[in-house]
Amino acid sequence: MNTFNSMNTTSHETLFQQLVSNLDGIPLMDVHWLIYVAFGAWLCSYVIHVLLSSSTVKVPFVGYQSVFEPTWFLRLRFVWEGGSIISQGYNKFKGSIFQVRKLGTDIVIIPPNHIDEVRKLSQDKTRSVEPFINDFAGQYTRGMVFLQSDLQNRVIQQRLTPKLVSLTKVMKEELDYALTKEMPHMKGETLSAP
């Protein structure tokens, strides 16, 4: 019986079982060619992706464990190991700029000795709203309004800042409560920290 006809005769077989039984009908030489074509297509797409995804900032990346590690895996790994990846960058590139790949976008880490140069730049060159909008998918979450107006600045100046006085008492009470809870009063005793 032909394997293609057997697909219609057994209704209880799963799709995977039918696929595997159909692969048995393909000569071995054809299977090898399928593997070569699939690998070649993946390799071409990877090379095209690497060539087209050149960064606008020409500084080294940090976090790759191997040259063969795909970028999407490094971005995913940043979710769990972000702190250690950034520490690795500080140790490897002491005093120089480096980039970290994270989900959403790449971030550029600037060492403390370059902070004064960034402060001297004009506000037009160092706007922080665009990266924020890109990180939180502004086109889908109605965040584009922040690019077209100064709404966020006016909210802080007109609404939040005048109400800081009323929040100060609540914050102090919360801090006092947390301190008594976390650090009990020691009457004349000293306590060593680990």
N, C-alpha and C positions, 0 to 999 in steps of 0.2 A: 504494500500500500504506500502511496506517495505521502511524504510528510506534510505537504500542503493540504491534502485532503483530510488528514487526521485532525486538523484544526477544527473542522466542522463536526466531526463525529464525537469528540469528547468535550462535553460542556463543562465538566468539573475541573479541567486543567486550568492552572493559572496562566496568566499572560507570560510570566517568566518561563514556565515550563514549556510553553509553546515556542517561545523564542529560542530556547536552548535546543529543542528538538529540531527546529528549522535550521539552526547553525550546523547540525550534523550533516545536512545535505550539501553544504558548501564544501568544495574540495579544499584540502589543506593549503595549497598554493594560493588560492584566492583569499583565505583568511590572513595569510602573511601580508599580502598586498594591502588588505584593509587596514592592518595595523600600521604599516609603513605610511599609508596615506593619512591616517588619523594623526600619527606622530608628526609628520611633515606639516600638516595644517596647524597643529598646535604650536610647533616651532616657529612657523611663519607669523602667526598671530602674536606670539610673544616678542619676536624681534620688531615687528611693526609697532607694538605697544611701547616697547622701550625707546624706539627712535622718535615716536610722536609725543611721548609724555615727558619731554625734557622740561626741567624746572626753570622757572624764570629767575631764580636766585642760584648762582653758581657756588654753592658751598656743599661740603660733604654731608652725606646721610649717615645716621647712626642707627644701630639696632639689628642690622642684617647678621644672621648667624652663618650664612654661607652665600656664595655668589648665586647659587641655584634657588635660594629661598624666594618665593614669589612675593611681590609687594603686598598683595591682598592679605597674605598670611601675616606679614609683619604688622600691617595695620590692625589686624585682629589681635595679634599678640600684645599690641600696645594697650589694649583694654585691661589685661591682667598684669602686665609687666612694665607699665609706663614709667614708674619711678626708677626702676633699675635701668631702663633704656636711657633715660635722661642722665642718670648718674654715670653710666658708661660713656656717654658723650662728653660730660664734663671731665672725666678722667682721661679720655683719649685726646680731646682737643682743648687742652688747658689754655684759656685766654683767647680762644678764637671762636668764630661763629660756626654752628652746625645746624643741621635740619633733622627733624624727627617726623616719621610718617605715622599719622594717626587716622582713625576713621573720619571721613569727611574732608579733611584737608591736611596738608603738611604744615608744620609749625617751625619757625626759625628761632633758635635759642641764641640769645645774645649774652655774652659774659658781662659781668658787672663793670669791667673797665671800659666798655663801649656805651654805657647808659647815658653818660653826659653828652655824647655826640647825638644820640637819639633825642634827648631833651632839647637840643639846640635846633632841631629841624622844625620847619613850620608845621602847623596843625593840619594843613592840607595834605602833606606828604605822609603823616603818621596817623591818619584817621583810623580809629579802632572799630568803627561801625561795620565796615564791609566784611572783615573776617568774622565778626559776630553773626552777621546775617548769613554768611556762607556756612558757618558751623551748624546753624539751626534751621537750614532750608527755608530761608526767608520768603522765597517765591511761593511756597506752599503754606506757610504759617502767618501770612499777612505781615511779615516783617519788613517788607520793602518800604513801608511808610517811614521807617527810620532813616532811609537813605534820602528821601525826598523832603524831609522836614527836620526841624529841631525839636520835635515833640519830646524826646527823651531828656533833653537839656531843660526844657521848660517844666517838665514834671518834677525833676529833681529840685530846681530852683524855687518853684512856686508852691509845690505841694509837700515834698519830703523835708526839705531843709527847715521850713517854719515849724514842722511838727516834731523835730528832733528833741526839743525841750521836753515834750510830754513823754517821749520814749525813754529818756535818760533814766528816770526813776524806775521804770519797769526793768530796764537792763541791769541797773545796779542791784535791785532786789533779786533778780535771777542769778547774777554773779555771786552775791553773798550766799544764796542758798546752795549753789553748786560748790562753792569753796567749803562750806561747813559739811556738806555731804561727802565730798571727795577727800578732804584733808581735815580729819578730826582735830579738835583742840588738844594739844599736848601740854600739860601743866608742868613746865620746867624740864621736860624730857626732850632728848634729842632723838631724831629719827634719821637713819641713814637711807639714802635713796640708792637703788641698785644701779 
